[in-house]
Amino acid sequence: MTDEKLRELLKNSPDKAHRLIFDEYYNYVYTIVFNRLRSFASREDIDECVSDVFSDIFLKYDPSREYSGNIKGYVATISKRRSIDMFRKLNVRRADTISIDGDDVIQIPSAERVDEIAERAETAHEVLDAVNSLGEPDSTIIMQKYYYGKSSYEIADMVGMKADAVRKRLSRVLKRLRDVLSDIGEGKVS
C-alpha cells in the first residue's frame, strides 16, 4: 500500500489504518528498538518501548499534514527516539542500584560510624544491667521515671508507695546507680 492510500485510509477509517500500520511496520519497529536496547533492557522493556512507538504513531501522526518523507521514515524516527528515551529511563534506574554480586562493588560511606553505634549499644546494655542489678522496686522506679517519663504519682501507684517516698527513694537509687556505673567504668579502664 502506498503512502497516499494509507493517508487516505487514516482520514476515512483510522482503526483499519492503524491495524495496517501495525501489521506492516511491527517487525521494522521491533528491529530498531531491539538493536538499540538489546544489551541493556529486558524483553519486557523492549516490548513496552515498541508499544510506546505505536502509541505515538497512532496518536501523533496527522495524515492531513504533509511530511517531508514517507510513513516509513516517520515510523523509524519515532522508533529511534522512543528507544533512546527508554535507554535513558533504564540508565537512570540502573544508576540508582548497585549489584552486590560483582567484584566491583564499592563501599558506600555512611554518615554513622559503626564503631560508635556499637559502643553506644554496649553502653546502653551496661546501664540496663546496672539498673536491673539494683533490684525491685528500685529498678522499676528508675525505668518508669527515666525511660517511660512517668511522674512520681504514677510510679507510686505502680509500686504501692507514696509519691514522696518514691522521690526520696529515687534520689538514693540514683546515687547507688552512679556508684555501680563508676565501678563498671573503672573495670573497663583496668
C-alpha positions as CSV (number, residue, x, y, z in Angstrom):
1,M,0.0,0.0,0.0
2,T,1.4,3.4,-0.9
3,D,1.7,6.3,1.5
4,E,-1.0,8.2,-0.3
5,K,-3.5,5.4,0.1
6,L,-2.5,4.9,3.7
7,R,-3.0,8.6,4.4
8,E,-6.4,8.5,2.8
9,L,-7.3,5.4,4.8
10,L,-6.2,7.2,8.0
11,K,-8.6,10.0,7.2
12,N,-11.6,7.8,6.4
13,S,-11.0,4.7,8.7
14,P,-8.4,5.3,11.4
15,D,-8.8,2.0,13.1
16,K,-8.3,0.0,9.9
17,A,-5.3,2.2,9.0
18,H,-3.8,1.7,12.4
19,R,-4.2,-2.1,12.1
20,L,-2.5,-2.0,8.7
21,I,0.4,0.2,10.0
22,F,0.9,-2.2,12.9
23,D,0.9,-5.2,10.7
24,E,3.2,-3.6,8.1
25,Y,5.7,-2.0,10.5
26,Y,5.8,-4.1,13.6
27,N,8.9,-6.1,12.6
28,Y,10.6,-3.0,11.4
29,V,9.9,-1.1,14.7
30,Y,10.9,-4.1,16.8
31,T,14.2,-4.5,15.0
32,I,15.1,-0.8,15.6
33,V,14.1,-0.9,19.2
34,F,15.8,-4.3,19.8
35,N,19.1,-3.2,18.2
36,R,19.2,-0.1,20.4
37,L,18.2,-1.8,23.7
38,R,19.3,-5.4,23.4
39,S,22.3,-5.3,25.6
40,F,20.7,-3.0,28.2
41,A,17.0,-3.8,28.5
42,S,14.9,-6.8,29.4
43,R,12.4,-8.3,26.9
44,E,9.5,-6.6,28.7
45,D,11.2,-3.2,28.4
46,I,11.7,-3.8,24.7
47,D,8.1,-4.8,24.3
48,E,7.0,-1.7,26.3
49,C,9.1,0.5,24.1
50,V,7.6,-1.0,20.9
51,S,4.1,-0.4,22.3
52,D,5.0,3.2,23.1
53,V,6.2,3.7,19.5
54,F,2.9,2.6,18.0
55,S,1.0,4.6,20.6
56,D,3.0,7.7,19.5
57,I,2.4,6.9,15.8
58,F,-1.4,6.4,16.3
59,L,-1.8,9.5,18.4
60,K,0.5,11.9,16.7
61,Y,0.6,11.1,13.0
62,D,-1.5,13.6,11.2
63,P,-2.5,12.4,7.7
64,S,-3.6,15.8,6.6
65,R,-0.1,17.3,7.3
66,E,2.5,17.0,4.6
67,Y,5.6,15.3,5.9
68,S,8.9,15.6,4.1
69,G,9.2,11.9,3.7
70,N,7.3,8.7,3.7
71,I,5.5,7.0,6.6
72,K,8.3,4.5,7.0
73,G,10.7,7.4,7.7
74,Y,8.3,8.7,10.3
75,V,8.0,5.3,11.9
76,A,11.8,4.9,12.0
77,T,12.2,8.4,13.6
78,I,9.7,7.7,16.3
79,S,11.2,4.2,17.0
80,K,14.7,5.7,17.4
81,R,13.5,8.5,19.6
82,R,11.4,6.2,21.8
83,S,14.3,3.7,22.2
84,I,16.6,6.5,23.2
85,D,14.1,7.7,25.8
86,M,13.8,4.1,27.1
87,F,17.6,3.8,27.3
88,R,17.8,7.0,29.3
89,K,15.0,5.9,31.6
90,L,16.6,2.5,32.2
91,N,20.1,4.1,32.6
92,V,18.8,6.3,35.4
93,R,17.2,3.3,37.1
94,R,20.3,1.3,36.8
95,A,22.5,4.1,38.2
96,D,20.4,4.1,41.4
97,T,21.0,0.4,42.0
98,I,24.2,-1.4,42.9
99,S,24.8,-5.1,42.3
100,I,26.3,-6.8,45.3
101,D,27.2,-9.9,43.2
102,G,30.1,-8.4,41.3
103,D,33.7,-7.9,42.3
104,D,33.4,-4.2,41.5
105,V,31.2,-3.4,44.5
106,I,32.1,-0.1,46.0
107,Q,31.8,0.8,49.7
108,I,29.2,3.4,50.2
109,P,30.2,5.7,53.0
110,S,27.8,6.0,55.9
111,A,27.1,9.1,57.9
112,E,27.1,6.9,61.0
113,R,30.2,5.1,62.2
114,V,29.6,1.5,63.1
115,D,32.1,1.5,65.9
116,E,30.3,4.4,67.6
117,I,26.9,2.7,67.2
118,A,28.3,-0.5,68.7
119,E,29.8,1.4,71.6
120,R,26.5,3.2,72.3
121,A,24.6,-0.1,72.2
122,E,27.2,-1.7,74.6
123,T,26.9,1.3,77.0
124,A,23.1,1.0,76.9
125,H,23.3,-2.7,77.8
126,E,25.6,-1.9,80.7
127,V,23.3,0.8,82.0
128,L,20.3,-1.5,81.7
129,D,22.2,-4.3,83.5
130,A,23.3,-1.8,86.3
131,V,19.6,-0.7,86.7
132,N,18.4,-4.3,86.9
133,S,21.1,-5.1,89.5
134,L,19.5,-2.5,91.9
135,G,16.6,-4.9,92.5
136,E,12.9,-4.2,93.0
137,P,11.3,-1.7,93.3
138,D,14.4,0.5,92.6
139,S,14.9,-0.8,89.0
140,T,11.1,-0.2,88.3
141,I,11.3,3.3,89.7
142,I,14.3,4.2,87.6
143,M,12.9,2.7,84.4
144,Q,9.5,4.3,84.8
145,K,10.9,7.7,85.6
146,Y,13.7,8.0,83.0
147,Y,12.7,5.5,80.3
148,Y,8.9,5.9,80.3
149,G,8.8,9.5,81.6
150,K,6.2,8.7,84.4
151,S,5.6,11.1,87.3
152,S,6.2,10.3,90.9
153,Y,2.5,9.9,91.4
154,E,2.1,7.4,88.6
155,I,5.1,5.4,89.8
156,A,3.8,5.4,93.4
157,D,0.5,3.8,92.1
158,M,2.5,1.1,90.3
159,V,4.8,0.1,93.2
160,G,2.4,0.7,96.1
161,M,4.2,3.6,97.7
162,K,3.5,7.3,98.4
163,A,4.8,9.9,95.9
164,D,7.1,11.4,98.5
165,A,8.6,8.0,99.2
166,V,9.2,7.4,95.5
167,R,11.0,10.7,95.2
168,K,13.3,10.0,98.2
169,R,13.9,6.5,97.1
170,L,14.7,7.8,93.6
171,S,17.4,10.2,94.9
172,R,19.0,7.3,96.9
173,V,18.8,4.9,93.9
174,L,20.4,7.4,91.6
175,K,23.4,7.7,93.9
176,R,23.7,3.9,94.1
177,L,23.4,3.7,90.3
178,R,26.2,6.2,89.8
179,D,28.4,4.1,92.1
180,V,27.6,0.9,90.1
181,L,28.3,2.6,86.8
182,S,31.5,4.2,88.0
183,D,32.7,0.7,89.2
184,I,31.9,-0.6,85.7
185,G,33.8,2.3,84.1
186,E,36.8,1.7,86.3
187,G,36.7,-2.0,85.4
188,K,37.0,-1.1,81.7
189,V,40.0,1.1,82.2
190,S,42.0,-1.6,84.0
